[in-house]
Amino acid sequence: MRARLMAMGLVLWLAGCATTPPPATPAVRELSVTPRAVLVESLDLLMARGYVIRHADAELGRLEAVIARWPGYRVKLEVQGSGTASRIAMTAYRGNRPLPPSLVEPLLTELNSRLEMAR
C-alpha cells in the first residue's frame, strides 16, 4: 500500500514538471512601405482569409488575430518602422506553443504582393 502511494506521488510530482515551450521564431520581411500601410493591409488580408482580429494597435505596431476553423491558431504581427521602411515579424501559435514560421510564410507573401500592387 505504501509503495503504491509513493509511486502515485512520484507520478503526480513528475506530471507537474512542465517544460516551457521553445521561444517563437517569427517569419521576418523588410519592405519599403510605411508601418501604417502594412497594418492596414494586414487587417484586410487576415479578415479576407477568415481571421478574427482580437487586437490591433497602430501606435505599438501590433496586430493579433485568431482563426477558429481547424486547426485553430492565432497569428501575431509586429511592425517596426524606420522612416518609410518596415520590418514585419509574424508568428503563429496554437495555445501557448509557437508554430513553425513556414505556416505564416504564405500570408507574408500575399501581404507583400498586396503592398506592391497598392504602390
N, CA, C and O of each residue as an XYZ file, in Angstrom:
476
protein
N       0.824     -1.188      0.000
C       0.000      0.000      0.000
C       0.873      1.260      0.000
O       0.618      2.212     -0.737
N       1.908      1.238      0.843
C       2.794      2.391      0.935
C       3.556      2.591     -0.390
O       3.779      3.721     -0.826
N       3.945      1.479     -1.016
C       4.658      1.565     -2.293
C       3.760      2.183     -3.366
O       4.224      2.968     -4.193
N       2.495      1.831     -3.349
C       1.554      2.409     -4.322
C       1.410      3.914     -4.115
O       1.393      4.687     -5.072
N       1.307      4.311     -2.857
C       1.202      5.739     -2.567
C       2.458      6.483     -3.004
O       2.375      7.584     -3.547
N       3.612      5.884     -2.769
C       4.871      6.511     -3.194
C       4.929      6.603     -4.718
O       5.329      7.627     -5.271
N       4.526      5.525     -5.391
C       4.528      5.524     -6.855
C       3.554      6.569     -7.390
O       3.872      7.297     -8.330
N       2.373      6.641     -6.793
C       1.379      7.624     -7.218
C       1.886      9.042     -6.976
O       1.692      9.926     -7.811
N       2.530      9.257     -5.843
C       3.110     10.566     -5.542
C       4.188     10.940     -6.539
O       4.268     12.091     -6.967
N       5.024      9.972     -6.916
C       6.074     10.220     -7.899
C       5.477     10.586     -9.253
O       5.944     11.516     -9.911
N       4.453      9.861     -9.665
C       3.796     10.148    -10.948
C       3.205     11.551    -10.935
O       3.382     12.307    -11.890
N       2.511     11.903     -9.871
C       1.924     13.242     -9.774
C       2.995     14.321     -9.747
O       2.829     15.377    -10.357
N       4.083     14.065     -9.051
C       5.161     15.039     -8.982
C       5.787     15.250    -10.357
O       6.033     16.386    -10.762
N       6.045     14.156    -11.076
C       6.638     14.268    -12.411
C       5.674     14.898    -13.407
O       6.099     15.602    -14.323
N       4.391     14.654    -13.236
C       3.406     15.261    -14.135
C       3.379     16.775    -13.969
O       3.016     17.499    -14.896
N       3.754     17.245    -12.812
C       3.778     18.680    -12.562
C       4.982     19.377    -13.161
O       5.016     20.606    -13.215
N       5.964     18.625    -13.611
C       7.162     19.210    -14.210
C       6.874     19.538    -15.668
O       7.060     18.701    -16.551
N       6.432     20.722    -15.905
C       6.134     21.133    -17.276
C       7.323     21.905    -17.830
O       7.913     22.741    -17.146
N       7.653     21.617    -19.048
C       8.732     22.357    -19.685
C       8.148     23.578    -20.372
O       7.001     23.564    -20.820
N       8.933     24.617    -20.449
C       8.476     25.814    -21.144
C       8.624     25.596    -22.640
O       9.550     24.915    -23.079
N       7.722     26.166    -23.424
C       7.836     25.999    -24.869
C       9.068     26.733    -25.395
O       9.524     27.699    -24.782
N       9.602     26.283    -26.516
C      10.760     26.972    -27.086
C      10.358     28.380    -27.519
O       9.187     28.626    -27.808
N      11.312     29.301    -27.566
C      10.963     30.661    -27.982
C      10.465     30.671    -29.424
O      10.918     29.893    -30.263
N       9.543     31.551    -29.682
C       8.950     31.645    -31.015
C       9.959     32.218    -32.002
O      10.681     33.166    -31.692
N       9.997     31.634    -33.186
C      10.835     32.133    -34.269
C       9.917     32.761    -35.309
O       9.218     32.044    -36.026
N       9.908     34.087    -35.405
C       8.994     34.718    -36.355
C       9.517     34.641    -37.787
O      10.721     34.554    -38.031
N       8.577     34.677    -38.717
C       8.927     34.856    -40.124
C       9.083     36.367    -40.312
O       8.208     37.132    -39.908
N      10.178     36.797    -40.916
C      10.500     38.226    -40.982
C      10.633     38.678    -42.429
O      11.187     37.967    -43.268
N      10.121     39.863    -42.706
C      10.292     40.520    -44.007
C      10.606     41.991    -43.766
O      10.180     42.577    -42.770
N      11.345     42.568    -44.679
C      11.602     44.005    -44.644
C      11.108     44.592    -45.954
O      11.495     44.150    -47.036
N      10.245     45.596    -45.838
C       9.634     46.216    -47.012
C       9.799     47.726    -46.947
O       9.903     48.307    -45.867
N       9.819     48.347    -48.108
C       9.922     49.806    -48.155
C       8.518     50.414    -48.218
O       8.152     51.078    -49.188
N       7.756     50.171    -47.169
C       6.388     50.664    -47.030
C       6.244     51.166    -45.599
O       6.905     50.658    -44.694
N       5.390     52.152    -45.390
C       5.203     52.677    -44.038
C       4.535     51.633    -43.139
O       3.756     50.809    -43.620
N       4.833     51.665    -41.851
C       4.214     50.713    -40.917
C       2.688     50.779    -40.917
O       2.023     49.750    -40.799
N       2.134     51.976    -41.049
C       0.675     52.120    -41.063
C       0.068     51.394    -42.256
O      -0.959     50.730    -42.117
N       0.689     51.512    -43.422
C       0.184     50.815    -44.612
C       0.258     49.302    -44.423
O      -0.631     48.572    -44.859
N       1.315     48.841    -43.777
C       1.454     47.403    -43.510
C       0.330     46.920    -42.607
O      -0.272     45.880    -42.873
N       0.040     47.662    -41.541
C      -1.016     47.252    -40.615
C      -2.394     47.258    -41.275
O      -3.181     46.333    -41.077
N      -2.686     48.293    -42.056
C      -3.991     48.369    -42.735
C      -4.152     47.211    -43.708
O      -5.197     46.562    -43.735
N      -3.136     46.953    -44.497
C      -3.216     45.855    -45.469
C      -3.252     44.499    -44.771
O      -3.912     43.574    -45.245
N      -2.549     44.377    -43.655
C      -2.580     43.126    -42.884
C      -3.971     42.857    -42.332
O      -4.444     41.720    -42.358
N      -4.628     43.900    -41.832
C      -6.005     43.756    -41.351
C      -6.915     43.242    -42.460
O      -7.677     42.296    -42.262
N      -6.828     43.871    -43.625
C      -7.667     43.456    -44.758
C      -7.384     42.014    -45.165
O      -8.311     41.239    -45.400
N      -6.116     41.658    -45.246
C      -5.722     40.312    -45.657
C      -6.231     39.262    -44.678
O      -6.839     38.271    -45.084
N      -5.985     39.477    -43.402
C      -6.384     38.487    -42.404
C      -7.903     38.347    -42.327
O      -8.413     37.234    -42.195
N      -8.630     39.457    -42.406
C     -10.094     39.364    -42.387
C     -10.612     38.649    -43.629
O     -11.569     37.878    -43.547
N      -9.988     38.898    -44.781
C     -10.399     38.215    -46.012
C     -10.136     36.715    -45.930
O     -10.843     35.925    -46.555
N      -9.130     36.326    -45.168
C      -8.798     34.907    -45.003
C      -9.597     34.225    -43.898
O      -9.401     33.036    -43.648
N     -10.498     34.954    -43.227
C     -11.347     34.354    -42.206
C     -10.855     34.504    -40.784
O     -11.395     33.870    -39.877
N      -9.848     35.322    -40.568
C      -9.343     35.557    -39.218
C     -10.215     36.599    -38.513
O     -10.803     37.471    -39.152
N     -10.286     36.493    -37.206
C     -10.966     37.483    -36.381
C      -9.882     38.305    -35.690
O      -9.022     37.754    -35.003
N      -9.926     39.612    -35.872
C      -8.918     40.491    -35.280
C      -9.256     40.680    -33.801
O     -10.318     41.201    -33.462
N      -8.360     40.261    -32.940
C      -8.580     40.392    -31.495
C      -7.987     41.680    -30.953
O      -8.514     42.258    -30.002
N      -6.900     42.129    -31.551
C      -6.225     43.318    -31.046
C      -5.431     43.940    -32.188
O      -4.724     43.247    -32.920
N      -5.554     45.242    -32.329
C      -4.751     45.970    -33.314
C      -4.402     47.325    -32.714
O      -5.281     48.044    -32.238
N      -3.139     47.667    -32.737
C      -2.678     48.929    -32.176
C      -1.627     49.522    -33.106
O      -0.501     49.031    -33.188
N      -2.015     50.588    -33.807
C      -1.104     51.216    -34.763
C       0.067     51.896    -34.059
O       1.178     51.922    -34.588
N      -0.175     52.445    -32.871
C       0.895     53.113    -32.120
C       2.012     52.138    -31.754
O       3.195     52.466    -31.847
N       1.619     50.937    -31.338
C       2.603     49.922    -30.951
C       3.061     49.075    -32.133
O       4.059     48.361    -32.035
N       2.343     49.150    -33.243
C       2.694     48.344    -34.412
C       2.415     46.874    -34.215
O       3.191     46.026    -34.653
N       1.296     46.561    -33.550
C       0.958     45.162    -33.256
C      -0.443     44.823    -33.729
O      -1.346     45.660    -33.758
N      -0.583     43.565    -34.095
C      -1.876     43.044    -34.519
C      -1.939     41.583    -34.096
O      -0.968     40.844    -34.259
N      -3.067     41.170    -33.560
C      -3.250     39.768    -33.183
C      -4.592     39.301    -33.716
O      -5.613     39.966    -33.540
N      -4.574     38.146    -34.372
C      -5.791     37.598    -34.971
C      -5.867     36.104    -34.692
O      -4.846     35.446    -34.493
N      -7.086     35.577    -34.680
C      -7.290     34.143    -34.465
C      -8.156     33.587    -35.580
O      -8.983     34.290    -36.162
N      -7.949     32.323    -35.862
C      -8.790     31.627    -36.826
C      -9.438     30.462    -36.091
O      -8.768     29.700    -35.395
N     -10.745     30.339    -36.256
C     -11.489     29.350    -35.478
C     -11.572     27.993    -36.166
O     -11.787     26.977    -35.504
N     -11.406     27.965    -37.467
C     -11.541     26.666    -38.141
C     -10.323     25.790    -37.853
O      -9.267     26.275    -37.446
N     -10.499     24.507    -38.072
C      -9.441     23.553    -37.765
C      -8.265     23.736    -38.693
O      -8.525     23.953    -39.877
N      -7.034     23.677    -38.318
C      -6.576     23.666    -36.930
C      -6.522     25.094    -36.404
O      -5.852     25.939    -36.997
N      -7.194     25.372    -35.332
C      -7.257     26.725    -34.787
C      -5.914     27.202    -34.272
O      -5.204     26.466    -33.587
N      -5.573     28.419    -34.599
C      -4.347     29.028    -34.089
C      -4.484     30.538    -34.138
O      -5.437     31.065    -34.711
N      -3.534     31.228    -33.538
C      -3.548     32.685    -33.568
C      -2.274     33.186    -34.238
O      -1.236     32.525    -34.217
N      -2.379     34.351    -34.823
C      -1.262     34.970    -35.525
C      -0.959     36.302    -34.850
O      -1.861     37.082    -34.545
N       0.306     36.540    -34.628
C       0.758     37.795    -34.033
C       1.672     38.488    -35.039
O       2.639     37.898    -35.520
N       1.357     39.739    -35.351
C       2.133     40.521    -36.311
C       2.701     41.733    -35.588
O       1.980     42.442    -34.886
N       3.993     41.964    -35.765
C       4.645     43.139    -35.190
C       5.364     43.881    -36.306
O       6.095     43.285    -37.097
N       5.144     45.195    -36.358
C       5.755     46.028    -37.388
C       6.600     47.096    -36.711
O       6.131     47.813    -35.827
N       7.849     47.189    -37.139
C       8.744     48.236    -36.650
C       9.115     49.095    -37.838
O       9.542     48.588    -38.875
N       8.953     50.385    -37.684
C       9.233     51.288    -38.785
C      10.485     52.097    -38.580
O      10.874     52.410    -37.455
N      11.110     52.429    -39.693
C      12.232     53.360    -39.688
C      12.107     54.185    -40.961
O      12.545     53.772    -42.035
N      11.502     55.354    -40.818
C      11.254     56.194    -41.985
C      10.138     55.615    -42.827
O       9.012     55.451    -42.358
N      10.457     55.302    -44.084
C       9.450     54.726    -44.981
C       9.613     53.219    -45.135
O       8.958     52.608    -45.980
N      10.479     52.616    -44.326
C      10.681     51.165    -44.389
C      10.077     50.506    -43.156
O       9.947     51.127    -42.101
N       9.713     49.243    -43.309
C       9.105     48.495    -42.209
C       9.721     47.113    -42.105
O      10.040     46.473    -43.107
N       9.880     46.670    -40.869
C      10.306     45.295    -40.592
C       9.098     44.580    -40.023
O       8.562     44.979    -38.989
N       8.669     43.523    -40.696
C       7.472     42.781    -40.313
C       7.899     41.443    -39.725
O       8.676     40.708    -40.334
N       7.387     41.132    -38.537
C       7.638     39.837    -37.900
C       6.289     39.198    -37.604
O       5.470     39.772    -36.886
N       6.056     38.008    -38.157
C       4.783     37.312    -37.969
C       5.047     35.953    -37.336
O       5.917     35.202    -37.779
N       4.280     35.649    -36.290
C       4.421     34.396    -35.557
C       3.051     33.770    -35.379
O       2.064     34.473    -35.168
N       2.988     32.446    -35.464
C       1.735     31.717    -35.236
C       1.872     30.870    -33.979
O       2.943     30.341    -33.683
N       0.772     30.751    -33.246
C       0.737     29.967    -32.005
C      -0.498     29.082    -31.989
O      -1.560     29.477    -32.472
N      -0.358     27.902    -31.441
C      -1.502     27.053    -31.105
C      -1.446     26.882    -29.602
O      -0.538     26.240    -29.075
N      -2.420     27.458    -28.911
C      -2.337     27.522    -27.456
C      -1.186     28.449    -27.095
O      -1.149     29.593    -27.549
N      -0.261     27.979    -26.297
C       0.932     28.763    -25.967
C       2.161     28.273    -26.707
O       3.263     28.766    -26.470
N       1.991     27.319    -27.592
C       3.117     26.739    -28.328
C       3.312     27.455    -29.662
O       2.371     27.573    -30.448
N       4.529     27.933    -29.918
C       4.789     28.557    -31.216
C       4.802     27.513    -32.324
O       5.250     26.384    -32.128
N       4.309     27.904    -33.473
C       4.290     27.037    -34.651
C       5.433     27.440    -35.576
O       5.964     28.543    -35.444
N       5.822     26.574    -36.507
C       6.949     26.901    -37.391
C       6.653     28.118    -38.274
O       5.508     28.335    -38.671
N       7.684     28.906    -38.579
C       7.497     30.100    -39.409
C       6.936     29.789    -40.794
O       6.318     30.652    -41.417
N       7.143     28.572    -41.279
C       6.633     28.215    -42.610
C       5.114     28.307    -42.689
O       4.564     28.422    -43.785
N       4.431     28.259    -41.560
C       2.974     28.352    -41.545
C       2.492     29.741    -41.962
O       1.445     29.863    -42.597
N       3.238     30.784    -41.613
C       2.808     32.146    -41.940
C       3.486     32.709    -43.185
O       3.161     33.816    -43.614
N       4.413     31.973    -43.765
C       5.083     32.448    -44.985
C       4.096     32.766    -46.114
O       4.253     33.792    -46.775
N       3.073     31.915    -46.362
C       2.108     32.271    -47.409
C       1.378     33.587    -47.121
O       1.083     34.346    -48.043
N       1.089     33.855    -45.860
C       0.445     35.123    -45.506
C       1.373     36.302    -45.786
O       0.941     37.327    -46.315
N       2.643     36.156    -45.432
C       3.600     37.233    -45.690
C       3.815     37.451    -47.182
O       3.972     38.586    -47.632
N       3.823     36.375    -47.940
C       3.995     36.500    -49.390
C       2.812     37.239    -50.005
O       2.992     38.115    -50.851
N       1.601     36.883    -49.576
C       0.417     37.578    -50.097
C       0.388     39.031    -49.637
O       0.008     39.915    -50.406
N       0.782     39.285    -48.403
C       0.845     40.660    -47.902
C       1.828     41.476    -48.727
O       1.550     42.623    -49.077
N       2.969     40.891    -49.033
C       3.978     41.564    -49.849
C       3.421     41.913    -51.223
O       3.610     43.032    -51.701
N       2.739     40.972    -51.860
C       2.200     41.245    -53.199
C       1.087     42.290    -53.145
O       0.977     43.112    -54.055
N       0.260     42.276    -52.098
C      -0.785     43.298    -51.956
C      -0.173     44.686    -51.780
O      -0.659     45.661    -52.352
N       0.888     44.769    -50.991
C       1.534     46.060    -50.775
C       2.224     46.554    -52.042
O       2.241     47.756    -52.309
N       2.788     45.644    -52.819
C       3.414     46.025    -54.092
C       2.368     46.560    -55.067
O       2.617     47.538    -55.772
N       1.198     45.918    -55.110
C       0.135     46.370    -56.018
C      -0.451     47.706    -55.572
O      -0.917     48.481    -56.407
N      -0.435     47.985    -54.283
C      -1.012     49.227    -53.762
C      -0.125     50.440    -54.038
O      -0.583     51.578    -53.933
N       1.107     50.213    -54.381
C       2.022     51.338    -54.635
C       1.648     52.110    -55.846
O       2.319     53.082    -56.190
